[in-house]
């Protein structure tokens, strides 16, 4: 069974940057979609950014221009570069990968340090 392991979360100041990584235990070539979701307390999980198998990307309006999703096929890793962070970006961030069924990481906390 494929495993997704997030890393890179933590405490950030408004305006700061952080990069999340999601290491996948097997080749990511065959995933139709890989994505980052987030869930803040008392809110529903929401899509932050996704990248299709062909490489096209799209983002939630709230993060467009600030966040960048990317992947390294050789390292089998998905990334989320987060710049100009805002307090409302605080949440648990989840890595997601779909190949038929969806697979989730365990989540990584990003906390506003202001």
Biopython code that builds the backbone (N, CA, C, O; Angstrom):
import numpy as np
from Bio.PDB.StructureBuilder import StructureBuilder

atoms = [
    (1, "UNK", "N", (0.843, -1.181, 0.000)),
    (1, "UNK", "CA", (0.000, 0.000, 0.000)),
    (1, "UNK", "C", (0.888, 1.244, 0.000)),
    (1, "UNK", "O", (1.843, 1.348, 0.770)),
    (2, "UNK", "N", (0.548, 2.177, -0.878)),
    (2, "UNK", "CA", (1.363, 3.385, -0.978)),
    (2, "UNK", "C", (1.237, 4.201, 0.313)),
    (2, "UNK", "O", (0.166, 4.257, 0.918)),
    (3, "UNK", "N", (2.324, 4.822, 0.721)),
    (3, "UNK", "CA", (2.333, 5.698, 1.896)),
    (3, "UNK", "C", (2.800, 7.083, 1.497)),
    (3, "UNK", "O", (3.701, 7.239, 0.673)),
    (4, "UNK", "N", (2.168, 8.096, 2.100)),
    (4, "UNK", "CA", (2.520, 9.483, 1.863)),
    (4, "UNK", "C", (2.926, 10.078, 3.212)),
    (4, "UNK", "O", (2.163, 10.028, 4.177)),
    (5, "UNK", "N", (4.129, 10.639, 3.270)),
    (5, "UNK", "CA", (4.650, 11.156, 4.536)),
    (5, "UNK", "C", (5.005, 12.624, 4.371)),
    (5, "UNK", "O", (5.940, 12.970, 3.649)),
    (6, "UNK", "N", (4.247, 13.490, 5.051)),
    (6, "UNK", "CA", (4.490, 14.928, 4.974)),
    (6, "UNK", "C", (5.586, 15.352, 5.956)),
    (6, "UNK", "O", (5.797, 14.727, 6.995)),
    (7, "UNK", "N", (6.262, 16.417, 5.595)),
    (7, "UNK", "CA", (7.234, 17.038, 6.481)),
    (7, "UNK", "C", (7.316, 18.516, 6.151)),
    (7, "UNK", "O", (6.866, 18.959, 5.095)),
    (8, "UNK", "N", (7.906, 19.280, 7.081)),
    (8, "UNK", "CA", (8.167, 20.685, 6.803)),
    (8, "UNK", "C", (7.218, 21.671, 7.437)),
    (8, "UNK", "O", (7.385, 22.877, 7.255)),
    (9, "UNK", "N", (6.241, 21.211, 8.165)),
    (9, "UNK", "CA", (5.326, 22.150, 8.812)),
    (9, "UNK", "C", (5.990, 22.837, 9.979)),
    (9, "UNK", "O", (7.154, 22.580, 10.283)),
    (10, "UNK", "N", (5.245, 23.715, 10.635)),
    (10, "UNK", "CA", (5.780, 24.391, 11.807)),
    (10, "UNK", "C", (5.143, 25.719, 12.052)),
    (10, "UNK", "O", (4.056, 26.019, 11.559)),
    (11, "UNK", "N", (5.857, 26.525, 12.840)),
    (11, "UNK", "CA", (5.387, 27.841, 13.242)),
    (11, "UNK", "C", (5.951, 28.885, 12.290)),
    (11, "UNK", "O", (7.152, 28.898, 12.022)),
    (12, "UNK", "N", (5.098, 29.752, 11.783)),
    (12, "UNK", "CA", (5.570, 30.777, 10.876)),
    (12, "UNK", "C", (4.976, 32.128, 11.252)),
    (12, "UNK", "O", (3.892, 32.217, 11.829)),
    (13, "UNK", "N", (5.708, 33.159, 10.913)),
    (13, "UNK", "CA", (5.236, 34.513, 11.128)),
    (13, "UNK", "C", (4.496, 34.996, 9.888)),
    (13, "UNK", "O", (4.831, 34.582, 8.778)),
    (14, "UNK", "N", (3.518, 35.845, 10.045)),
    (14, "UNK", "CA", (2.845, 36.407, 8.864)),
    (14, "UNK", "C", (3.855, 37.029, 7.908)),
    (14, "UNK", "O", (4.753, 37.769, 8.311)),
    (15, "UNK", "N", (3.685, 36.712, 6.654)),
    (15, "UNK", "CA", (4.610, 37.195, 5.642)),
    (15, "UNK", "C", (5.773, 36.269, 5.390)),
    (15, "UNK", "O", (6.561, 36.476, 4.467)),
    (16, "UNK", "N", (5.877, 35.246, 6.214)),
    (16, "UNK", "CA", (6.979, 34.303, 6.085)),
    (16, "UNK", "C", (6.717, 33.242, 5.032)),
    (16, "UNK", "O", (5.689, 33.247, 4.356)),
    (17, "UNK", "N", (7.681, 32.327, 4.910)),
    (17, "UNK", "CA", (7.606, 31.249, 3.920)),
    (17, "UNK", "C", (7.853, 29.905, 4.589)),
    (17, "UNK", "O", (8.489, 29.802, 5.638)),
    (18, "UNK", "N", (7.323, 28.890, 3.934)),
    (18, "UNK", "CA", (7.486, 27.525, 4.429)),
    (18, "UNK", "C", (7.318, 26.593, 3.244)),
    (18, "UNK", "O", (6.538, 26.874, 2.334)),
    (19, "UNK", "N", (8.036, 25.497, 3.251)),
    (19, "UNK", "CA", (7.852, 24.499, 2.207)),
    (19, "UNK", "C", (7.461, 23.166, 2.836)),
    (19, "UNK", "O", (8.143, 22.651, 3.722)),
    (20, "UNK", "N", (6.363, 22.629, 2.361)),
    (20, "UNK", "CA", (5.929, 21.303, 2.766)),
    (20, "UNK", "C", (6.399, 20.285, 1.734)),
    (20, "UNK", "O", (6.427, 20.557, 0.534)),
    (21, "UNK", "N", (6.764, 19.118, 2.225)),
    (21, "UNK", "CA", (7.153, 18.020, 1.354)),
    (21, "UNK", "C", (6.280, 16.805, 1.653)),
    (21, "UNK", "O", (5.826, 16.612, 2.781)),
    (22, "UNK", "N", (6.059, 16.006, 0.641)),
    (22, "UNK", "CA", (5.289, 14.771, 0.784)),
    (22, "UNK", "C", (6.060, 13.673, 0.074)),
    (22, "UNK", "O", (6.061, 13.600, -1.155)),
    (23, "UNK", "N", (6.701, 12.837, 0.833)),
    (23, "UNK", "CA", (7.477, 11.738, 0.272)),
    (23, "UNK", "C", (6.560, 10.542, 0.045)),
    (23, "UNK", "O", (5.835, 10.122, 0.946)),
    (24, "UNK", "N", (6.601, 10.007, -1.155)),
    (24, "UNK", "CA", (5.754, 8.877, -1.537)),
    (24, "UNK", "C", (6.617, 7.634, -1.637)),
    (24, "UNK", "O", (7.751, 7.694, -2.111)),
    (25, "UNK", "N", (6.077, 6.504, -1.189)),
    (25, "UNK", "CA", (6.893, 5.292, -1.084)),
    (25, "UNK", "C", (7.030, 4.523, -2.390)),
    (25, "UNK", "O", (7.630, 3.449, -2.412)),
    (26, "UNK", "N", (6.485, 5.053, -3.471)),
    (26, "UNK", "CA", (6.648, 4.407, -4.762)),
    (26, "UNK", "C", (6.609, 5.458, -5.859)),
    (26, "UNK", "O", (6.394, 6.639, -5.586)),
    (27, "UNK", "N", (6.816, 5.034, -7.088)),
    (27, "UNK", "CA", (6.823, 5.961, -8.219)),
    (27, "UNK", "C", (5.529, 6.760, -8.289)),
    (27, "UNK", "O", (4.441, 6.235, -8.054)),
    (28, "UNK", "N", (5.672, 8.042, -8.617)),
    (28, "UNK", "CA", (4.495, 8.900, -8.702)),
    (28, "UNK", "C", (4.039, 9.119, -10.141)),
    (28, "UNK", "O", (3.126, 9.906, -10.388)),
    (29, "UNK", "N", (4.659, 8.438, -11.079)),
    (29, "UNK", "CA", (4.303, 8.603, -12.487)),
    (29, "UNK", "C", (2.840, 8.260, -12.765)),
    (29, "UNK", "O", (2.186, 8.896, -13.590)),
    (30, "UNK", "N", (2.349, 7.258, -12.070)),
    (30, "UNK", "CA", (1.028, 6.734, -12.424)),
    (30, "UNK", "C", (-0.125, 7.415, -11.702)),
    (30, "UNK", "O", (-1.285, 7.071, -11.931)),
    (31, "UNK", "N", (0.178, 8.379, -10.829)),
    (31, "UNK", "CA", (-0.909, 9.066, -10.144)),
    (31, "UNK", "C", (-1.577, 10.052, -11.099)),
    (31, "UNK", "O", (-0.900, 10.839, -11.762)),
    (32, "UNK", "N", (-2.888, 10.008, -11.166)),
    (32, "UNK", "CA", (-3.613, 10.904, -12.065)),
    (32, "UNK", "C", (-3.640, 12.324, -11.503)),
    (32, "UNK", "O", (-3.615, 13.296, -12.257)),
    (33, "UNK", "N", (-3.692, 12.436, -10.203)),
    (33, "UNK", "CA", (-3.712, 13.734, -9.540)),
    (33, "UNK", "C", (-2.953, 13.625, -8.222)),
    (33, "UNK", "O", (-3.070, 12.632, -7.504)),
    (34, "UNK", "N", (-2.181, 14.650, -7.919)),
    (34, "UNK", "CA", (-1.603, 14.812, -6.590)),
    (34, "UNK", "C", (-1.977, 16.205, -6.110)),
    (34, "UNK", "O", (-2.067, 17.145, -6.901)),
    (35, "UNK", "N", (-2.195, 16.327, -4.809)),
    (35, "UNK", "CA", (-2.733, 17.593, -4.333)),
    (35, "UNK", "C", (-2.369, 17.833, -2.875)),
    (35, "UNK", "O", (-1.919, 16.934, -2.164)),
    (36, "UNK", "N", (-2.578, 19.064, -2.458)),
    (36, "UNK", "CA", (-2.507, 19.466, -1.059)),
    (36, "UNK", "C", (-3.879, 19.985, -0.645)),
    (36, "UNK", "O", (-4.495, 20.801, -1.332)),
    (37, "UNK", "N", (-4.326, 19.494, 0.481)),
    (37, "UNK", "CA", (-5.543, 19.974, 1.120)),
    (37, "UNK", "C", (-5.177, 20.547, 2.481)),
    (37, "UNK", "O", (-4.084, 20.302, 2.992)),
    (38, "UNK", "N", (-6.081, 21.298, 3.057)),
    (38, "UNK", "CA", (-5.864, 21.768, 4.421)),
    (38, "UNK", "C", (-7.191, 21.798, 5.179)),
    (38, "UNK", "O", (-8.272, 21.900, 4.600)),
    (39, "UNK", "N", (-7.055, 21.704, 6.482)),
    (39, "UNK", "CA", (-8.239, 21.751, 7.333)),
    (39, "UNK", "C", (-7.927, 22.545, 8.581)),
    (39, "UNK", "O", (-7.059, 22.171, 9.371)),
    (40, "UNK", "N", (-8.638, 23.641, 8.753)),
    (40, "UNK", "CA", (-8.516, 24.464, 9.944)),
    (40, "UNK", "C", (-9.546, 23.994, 10.969)),
    (40, "UNK", "O", (-10.517, 23.328, 10.610)),
    (41, "UNK", "N", (-9.341, 24.337, 12.244)),
    (41, "UNK", "CA", (-10.287, 23.922, 13.284)),
    (41, "UNK", "C", (-11.713, 24.369, 12.956)),
    (41, "UNK", "O", (-11.948, 25.515, 12.574)),
    (42, "UNK", "N", (-12.632, 23.463, 13.110)),
    (42, "UNK", "CA", (-14.062, 23.728, 12.897)),
    (42, "UNK", "C", (-14.404, 24.091, 11.459)),
    (42, "UNK", "O", (-15.448, 24.690, 11.200)),
    (43, "UNK", "N", (-13.538, 23.735, 10.531)),
    (43, "UNK", "CA", (-13.818, 23.979, 9.119)),
    (43, "UNK", "C", (-13.666, 22.692, 8.325)),
    (43, "UNK", "O", (-13.021, 21.741, 8.768)),
    (44, "UNK", "N", (-14.268, 22.679, 7.152)),
    (44, "UNK", "CA", (-14.147, 21.525, 6.283)),
    (44, "UNK", "C", (-12.783, 21.493, 5.606)),
    (44, "UNK", "O", (-12.153, 22.530, 5.398)),
    (45, "UNK", "N", (-12.339, 20.293, 5.269)),
    (45, "UNK", "CA", (-11.101, 20.168, 4.522)),
    (45, "UNK", "C", (-11.303, 20.791, 3.136)),
    (45, "UNK", "O", (-12.322, 20.570, 2.482)),
    (46, "UNK", "N", (-10.321, 21.565, 2.710)),
    (46, "UNK", "CA", (-10.439, 22.250, 1.420)),
    (46, "UNK", "C", (-9.206, 22.006, 0.558)),
    (46, "UNK", "O", (-8.099, 21.797, 1.056)),
    (47, "UNK", "N", (-9.438, 22.039, -0.747)),
    (47, "UNK", "CA", (-8.351, 21.889, -1.706)),
    (47, "UNK", "C", (-7.525, 23.166, -1.733)),
    (47, "UNK", "O", (-8.067, 24.267, -1.830)),
    (48, "UNK", "N", (-6.210, 23.009, -1.646)),
    (48, "UNK", "CA", (-5.296, 24.148, -1.727)),
    (48, "UNK", "C", (-4.689, 24.250, -3.129)),
    (48, "UNK", "O", (-4.703, 25.309, -3.756)),
    (49, "UNK", "N", (-4.160, 23.129, -3.597)),
    (49, "UNK", "CA", (-3.507, 23.115, -4.908)),
    (49, "UNK", "C", (-3.451, 21.683, -5.401)),
    (49, "UNK", "O", (-3.411, 20.744, -4.606)),
    (50, "UNK", "N", (-3.450, 21.520, -6.730)),
    (50, "UNK", "CA", (-3.325, 20.174, -7.268)),
    (50, "UNK", "C", (-2.516, 20.216, -8.555)),
    (50, "UNK", "O", (-2.432, 21.235, -9.240)),
    (51, "UNK", "N", (-1.935, 19.083, -8.850)),
    (51, "UNK", "CA", (-1.160, 18.934, -10.075)),
    (51, "UNK", "C", (-1.595, 17.640, -10.730)),
    (51, "UNK", "O", (-1.623, 16.584, -10.098)),
    (52, "UNK", "N", (-1.935, 17.735, -12.004)),
    (52, "UNK", "CA", (-2.386, 16.574, -12.748)),
    (52, "UNK", "C", (-1.191, 15.769, -13.251)),
    (52, "UNK", "O", (-0.047, 16.222, -13.212)),
    (53, "UNK", "N", (-1.491, 14.569, -13.721)),
    (53, "UNK", "CA", (-0.425, 13.719, -14.221)),
    (53, "UNK", "C", (0.399, 14.372, -15.317)),
    (53, "UNK", "O", (1.607, 14.156, -15.413)),
    (54, "UNK", "N", (-0.265, 15.175, -16.144)),
    (54, "UNK", "CA", (0.423, 15.851, -17.227)),
    (54, "UNK", "C", (1.184, 17.091, -16.801)),
    (54, "UNK", "O", (1.923, 17.673, -17.594)),
    (55, "UNK", "N", (1.006, 17.498, -15.548)),
    (55, "UNK", "CA", (1.762, 18.626, -15.021)),
    (55, "UNK", "C", (0.989, 19.916, -14.859)),
    (55, "UNK", "O", (1.515, 20.881, -14.304)),
    (56, "UNK", "N", (-0.257, 19.960, -15.334)),
    (56, "UNK", "CA", (-1.024, 21.190, -15.171)),
    (56, "UNK", "C", (-1.390, 21.370, -13.700)),
    (56, "UNK", "O", (-1.574, 20.400, -12.964)),
    (57, "UNK", "N", (-1.490, 22.621, -13.295)),
    (57, "UNK", "CA", (-1.751, 22.931, -11.890)),
    (57, "UNK", "C", (-2.937, 23.871, -11.757)),
    (57, "UNK", "O", (-3.263, 24.614, -12.683)),
    (58, "UNK", "N", (-3.564, 23.832, -10.622)),
    (58, "UNK", "CA", (-4.539, 24.852, -10.284)),
    (58, "UNK", "C", (-4.586, 25.015, -8.772)),
    (58, "UNK", "O", (-4.198, 24.130, -8.009)),
    (59, "UNK", "N", (-5.079, 26.188, -8.370)),
    (59, "UNK", "CA", (-4.985, 26.616, -6.983)),
    (59, "UNK", "C", (-6.302, 27.192, -6.490)),
    (59, "UNK", "O", (-7.119, 27.691, -7.264)),
    (60, "UNK", "N", (-6.479, 27.106, -5.181)),
    (60, "UNK", "CA", (-7.584, 27.819, -4.565)),
    (60, "UNK", "C", (-7.347, 29.320, -4.733)),
    (60, "UNK", "O", (-6.204, 29.777, -4.732)),
    (61, "UNK", "N", (-8.421, 30.073, -4.877)),
    (61, "UNK", "CA", (-8.295, 31.519, -5.052)),
    (61, "UNK", "C", (-7.513, 32.153, -3.909)),
    (61, "UNK", "O", (-6.761, 33.105, -4.118)),
    (62, "UNK", "N", (-7.687, 31.633, -2.724)),
    (62, "UNK", "CA", (-7.076, 32.235, -1.537)),
    (62, "UNK", "C", (-5.557, 32.112, -1.507)),
    (62, "UNK", "O", (-4.896, 32.831, -0.758)),
    (63, "UNK", "N", (-4.994, 31.209, -2.315)),
    (63, "UNK", "CA", (-3.542, 31.014, -2.282)),
    (63, "UNK", "C", (-2.884, 31.327, -3.620)),
    (63, "UNK", "O", (-1.657, 31.296, -3.719)),
    (64, "UNK", "N", (-3.651, 31.619, -4.624)),
    (64, "UNK", "CA", (-3.094, 31.911, -5.950)),
    (64, "UNK", "C", (-2.119, 33.072, -5.869)),
    (64, "UNK", "O", (-2.417, 34.120, -5.297)),
    (65, "UNK", "N", (-0.944, 32.861, -6.457)),
    (65, "UNK", "CA", (0.087, 33.891, -6.441)),
    (65, "UNK", "C", (0.996, 33.810, -5.234)),
    (65, "UNK", "O", (2.037, 34.466, -5.203)),
    (66, "UNK", "N", (0.626, 33.018, -4.238)),
    (66, "UNK", "CA", (1.452, 32.883, -3.025)),
    (66, "UNK", "C", (2.009, 31.468, -2.856)),
    (66, "UNK", "O", (3.122, 31.294, -2.359)),
    (67, "UNK", "N", (1.251, 30.477, -3.259)),
    (67, "UNK", "CA", (1.654, 29.081, -3.093)),
    (67, "UNK", "C", (1.998, 28.484, -4.452)),
    (67, "UNK", "O", (1.444, 28.879, -5.478)),
    (68, "UNK", "N", (2.926, 27.522, -4.440)),
    (68, "UNK", "CA", (3.297, 26.813, -5.664)),
    (68, "UNK", "C", (3.406, 25.325, -5.371)),
    (68, "UNK", "O", (4.124, 24.908, -4.462)),
    (69, "UNK", "N", (2.692, 24.540, -6.145)),
    (69, "UNK", "CA", (2.782, 23.084, -6.031)),
    (69, "UNK", "C", (3.743, 22.574, -7.090)),
    (69, "UNK", "O", (3.758, 23.066, -8.219)),
    (70, "UNK", "N", (4.544, 21.587, -6.722)),
    (70, "UNK", "CA", (5.478, 21.005, -7.675)),
    (70, "UNK", "C", (5.769, 19.577, -7.261)),
    (70, "UNK", "O", (5.359, 19.136, -6.187)),
    (71, "UNK", "N", (6.463, 18.869, -8.099)),
    (71, "UNK", "CA", (6.794, 17.480, -7.805)),
    (71, "UNK", "C", (8.163, 17.153, -8.376)),
    (71, "UNK", "O", (8.607, 17.761, -9.350)),
    (72, "UNK", "N", (8.807, 16.209, -7.773)),
    (72, "UNK", "CA", (10.082, 15.692, -8.255)),
    (72, "UNK", "C", (9.871, 14.214, -8.508)),
    (72, "UNK", "O", (9.772, 13.418, -7.574)),
    (73, "UNK", "N", (9.804, 13.853, -9.786)),
    (73, "UNK", "CA", (9.525, 12.458, -10.134)),
    (73, "UNK", "C", (10.615, 11.526, -9.633)),
    (73, "UNK", "O", (10.331, 10.425, -9.160)),
    (74, "UNK", "N", (11.860, 11.968, -9.737)),
    (74, "UNK", "CA", (12.964, 11.084, -9.342)),
    (74, "UNK", "C", (12.960, 10.850, -7.839)),
    (74, "UNK", "O", (13.255, 9.748, -7.376)),
    (75, "UNK", "N", (12.626, 11.892, -7.074)),
    (75, "UNK", "CA", (12.590, 11.766, -5.625)),
    (75, "UNK", "C", (11.246, 11.286, -5.110)),
    (75, "UNK", "O", (11.063, 11.089, -3.909)),
    (76, "UNK", "N", (10.311, 11.098, -6.023)),
    (76, "UNK", "CA", (8.931, 10.697, -5.678)),
    (76, "UNK", "C", (8.384, 11.558, -4.549)),
    (76, "UNK", "O", (7.862, 11.054, -3.554)),
    (77, "UNK", "N", (8.516, 12.863, -4.725)),
    (77, "UNK", "CA", (8.116, 13.800, -3.679)),
    (77, "UNK", "C", (7.269, 14.921, -4.261)),
    (77, "UNK", "O", (7.550, 15.438, -5.342)),
    (78, "UNK", "N", (6.247, 15.277, -3.537)),
    (78, "UNK", "CA", (5.384, 16.408, -3.858)),
    (78, "UNK", "C", (5.722, 17.548, -2.909)),
    (78, "UNK", "O", (6.007, 17.322, -1.733)),
    (79, "UNK", "N", (5.690, 18.774, -3.425)),
    (79, "UNK", "CA", (6.041, 19.932, -2.607)),
    (79, "UNK", "C", (4.920, 20.978, -2.638)),
    (79, "UNK", "O", (4.118, 21.041, -3.570)),
    (80, "UNK", "N", (4.902, 21.779, -1.598)),
    (80, "UNK", "CA", (4.061, 22.969, -1.585)),
    (80, "UNK", "C", (4.896, 24.104, -1.001)),
    (80, "UNK", "O", (5.175, 24.134, 0.197)),
    (81, "UNK", "N", (5.284, 25.027, -1.859)),
    (81, "UNK", "CA", (6.001, 26.209, -1.419)),
    (81, "UNK", "C", (4.981, 27.274, -1.048)),
    (81, "UNK", "O", (4.148, 27.658, -1.869)),
    (82, "UNK", "N", (5.045, 27.743, 0.176)),
    (82, "UNK", "CA", (4.073, 28.711, 0.677)),
    (82, "UNK", "C", (4.800, 30.004, 1.019)),
    (82, "UNK", "O", (5.667, 30.021, 1.893)),
    (83, "UNK", "N", (4.451, 31.071, 0.340)),
    (83, "UNK", "CA", (5.062, 32.378, 0.572)),
    (83, "UNK", "C", (4.003, 33.369, 1.053)),
    (83, "UNK", "O", (2.802, 33.150, 0.893)),
    (84, "UNK", "N", (4.472, 34.441, 1.634)),
    (84, "UNK", "CA", (3.593, 35.505, 2.123)),
    (84, "UNK", "C", (2.446, 34.915, 2.942)),
    (84, "UNK", "O", (1.271, 35.184, 2.694)),
    (85, "UNK", "N", (2.821, 34.123, 3.901)),
    (85, "UNK", "CA", (1.815, 33.425, 4.702)),
    (85, "UNK", "C", (0.969, 34.395, 5.505)),
    (85, "UNK", "O", (1.440, 35.436, 5.963)),
    (86, "UNK", "N", (-0.291, 34.026, 5.662)),
    (86, "UNK", "CA", (-1.253, 34.818, 6.412)),
    (86, "UNK", "C", (-1.771, 33.994, 7.587)),
    (86, "UNK", "O", (-1.702, 32.765, 7.559)),
    (87, "UNK", "N", (-2.285, 34.652, 8.610)),
    (87, "UNK", "CA", (-2.832, 33.892, 9.748)),
    (87, "UNK", "C", (-3.885, 32.870, 9.314)),
    (87, "UNK", "O", (-3.978, 31.788, 9.893)),
    (88, "UNK", "N", (-4.663, 33.207, 8.315)),
    (88, "UNK", "CA", (-5.713, 32.289, 7.871)),
    (88, "UNK", "C", (-5.182, 31.067, 7.124)),
    (88, "UNK", "O", (-5.954, 30.176, 6.770)),
    (89, "UNK", "N", (-3.877, 31.019, 6.883)),
    (89, "UNK", "CA", (-3.277, 29.820, 6.289)),
    (89, "UNK", "C", (-3.001, 28.744, 7.344)),
    (89, "UNK", "O", (-2.644, 27.618, 6.997)),
    (90, "UNK", "N", (-3.160, 29.078, 8.608)),
    (90, "UNK", "CA", (-2.933, 28.101, 9.666)),
    (90, "UNK", "C", (-3.929, 26.961, 9.540)),
    (90, "UNK", "O", (-5.138, 27.185, 9.473)),
    (91, "UNK", "N", (-3.423, 25.750, 9.507)),
    (91, "UNK", "CA", (-4.261, 24.572, 9.324)),
    (91, "UNK", "C", (-3.380, 23.339, 9.366)),
    (91, "UNK", "O", (-2.153, 23.429, 9.412)),
    (92, "UNK", "N", (-4.025, 22.197, 9.351)),
    (92, "UNK", "CA", (-3.310, 20.950, 9.102)),
    (92, "UNK", "C", (-3.343, 20.716, 7.599)),
    (92, "UNK", "O", (-4.411, 20.718, 6.987)),
    (93, "UNK", "N", (-2.187, 20.518, 7.013)),
    (93, "UNK", "CA", (-2.070, 20.318, 5.571)),
    (93, "UNK", "C", (-1.867, 18.839, 5.270)),
    (93, "UNK", "O", (-1.050, 18.160, 5.892)),
    (94, "UNK", "N", (-2.635, 18.365, 4.298)),
    (94, "UNK", "CA", (-2.624, 16.950, 3.931)),
    (94, "UNK", "C", (-2.189, 16.780, 2.481)),
    (94, "UNK", "O", (-2.624, 17.511, 1.591)),
    (95, "UNK", "N", (-1.339, 15.818, 2.273)),
    (95, "UNK", "CA", (-0.947, 15.403, 0.942)),
    (95, "UNK", "C", (-1.951, 14.368, 0.437)),
    (95, "UNK", "O", (-2.446, 13.545, 1.208)),
    (96, "UNK", "N", (-2.244, 14.415, -0.853)),
    (96, "UNK", "CA", (-3.215, 13.505, -1.456)),
    (96, "UNK", "C", (-2.684, 13.037, -2.796)),
    (96, "UNK", "O", (-2.081, 13.807, -3.544)),
    (97, "UNK", "N", (-2.916, 11.753, -3.096)),
    (97, "UNK", "CA", (-2.509, 11.198, -4.388)),
    (97, "UNK", "C", (-3.555, 10.189, -4.839)),
    (97, "UNK", "O", (-3.974, 9.319, -4.077)),
    (98, "UNK", "N", (-3.960, 10.324, -6.082)),
    (98, "UNK", "CA", (-5.024, 9.470, -6.598)),
    (98, "UNK", "C", (-4.534, 8.586, -7.730)),
    (98, "UNK", "O", (-3.953, 9.053, -8.709)),
    (99, "UNK", "N", (-4.784, 7.306, -7.567)),
    (99, "UNK", "CA", (-4.548, 6.326, -8.625)),
    (99, "UNK", "C", (-5.661, 5.299, -8.476)),
    (99, "UNK", "O", (-5.500, 4.268, -7.823)),
    (100, "UNK", "N", (-6.784, 5.606, -9.094)),
    (100, "UNK", "CA", (-7.981, 4.827, -8.814)),
    (100, "UNK", "C", (-8.556, 5.323, -7.502)),
    (100, "UNK", "O", (-9.441, 6.179, -7.494)),
    (101, "UNK", "N", (-8.073, 4.805, -6.419)),
    (101, "UNK", "CA", (-8.503, 5.268, -5.095)),
    (101, "UNK", "C", (-7.610, 6.428, -4.650)),
    (101, "UNK", "O", (-6.511, 6.627, -5.168)),
    (102, "UNK", "N", (-8.111, 7.178, -3.684)),
    (102, "UNK", "CA", (-7.325, 8.274, -3.139)),
    (102, "UNK", "C", (-6.507, 7.810, -1.940)),
    (102, "UNK", "O", (-6.933, 6.957, -1.161)),
    (103, "UNK", "N", (-5.325, 8.394, -1.815)),
    (103, "UNK", "CA", (-4.434, 8.088, -0.706)),
    (103, "UNK", "C", (-4.075, 9.385, 0.010)),
    (103, "UNK", "O", (-3.808, 10.402, -0.630)),
    (104, "UNK", "N", (-4.073, 9.343, 1.342)),
    (104, "UNK", "CA", (-3.839, 10.536, 2.146)),
    (104, "UNK", "C", (-2.611, 10.373, 3.029)),
    (104, "UNK", "O", (-2.298, 9.281, 3.504)),
    (105, "UNK", "N", (-1.929, 11.485, 3.233)),
    (105, "UNK", "CA", (-0.895, 11.526, 4.244)),
    (105, "UNK", "C", (-1.505, 11.753, 5.607)),
    (105, "UNK", "O", (-2.722, 11.892, 5.738)),
    (106, "UNK", "N", (-0.657, 11.791, 6.627)),
    (106, "UNK", "CA", (-1.148, 11.893, 7.992)),
    (106, "UNK", "C", (-1.413, 13.328, 8.408)),
    (106, "UNK", "O", (-2.052, 13.566, 9.433)),
    (107, "UNK", "N", (-0.935, 14.279, 7.638)),
    (107, "UNK", "CA", (-1.173, 15.683, 7.944)),
    (107, "UNK", "C", (-0.001, 16.324, 8.648)),
    (107, "UNK", "O", (0.716, 15.680, 9.414)),
    (108, "UNK", "N", (0.185, 17.611, 8.375)),
    (108, "UNK", "CA", (1.263, 18.371, 9.003)),
    (108, "UNK", "C", (0.732, 19.740, 9.390)),
    (108, "UNK", "O", (0.117, 20.432, 8.578)),
    (109, "UNK", "N", (0.974, 20.124, 10.636)),
    (109, "UNK", "CA", (0.447, 21.371, 11.155)),
    (109, "UNK", "C", (1.273, 22.576, 10.703)),
    (109, "UNK", "O", (2.501, 22.569, 10.787)),
    (110, "UNK", "N", (0.595, 23.583, 10.236)),
    (110, "UNK", "CA", (1.198, 24.890, 9.957)),
    (110, "UNK", "C", (0.470, 25.885, 10.848)),
    (110, "UNK", "O", (-0.751, 26.028, 10.774)),
    (111, "UNK", "N", (1.234, 26.566, 11.687)),
    (111, "UNK", "CA", (0.634, 27.414, 12.708)),
    (111, "UNK", "C", (1.114, 28.849, 12.584)),
    (111, "UNK", "O", (2.301, 29.111, 12.390)),
    (112, "UNK", "N", (0.180, 29.762, 12.697)),
    (112, "UNK", "CA", (0.500, 31.185, 12.703)),
    (112, "UNK", "C", (1.217, 31.537, 13.999)),
    (112, "UNK", "O", (0.725, 31.264, 15.094)),
    (113, "UNK", "N", (2.382, 32.147, 13.854)),
    (113, "UNK", "CA", (3.170, 32.450, 15.035)),
    (113, "UNK", "C", (3.025, 33.852, 15.565)),
    (113, "UNK", "O", (3.762, 34.260, 16.462)),
    (114, "UNK", "N", (2.075, 34.602, 15.015)),
    (114, "UNK", "CA", (1.906, 36.001, 15.460)),
    (114, "UNK", "C", (1.236, 36.086, 16.812)),
    (114, "UNK", "O", (1.021, 37.184, 17.326)),
]
sb = StructureBuilder()
sb.init_structure("model")
sb.init_model(0)
sb.init_chain("A")
sb.init_seg("    ")
for serial, (resi, resn, name, xyz) in enumerate(atoms, 1):
    if name == "N":
        sb.init_residue(resn, " ", resi, " ")
    sb.init_atom(name, np.array(xyz, "f"), 0.0, 1.0, " ", f" {name:<3s}", serial, name[0])
structure = sb.get_structure()
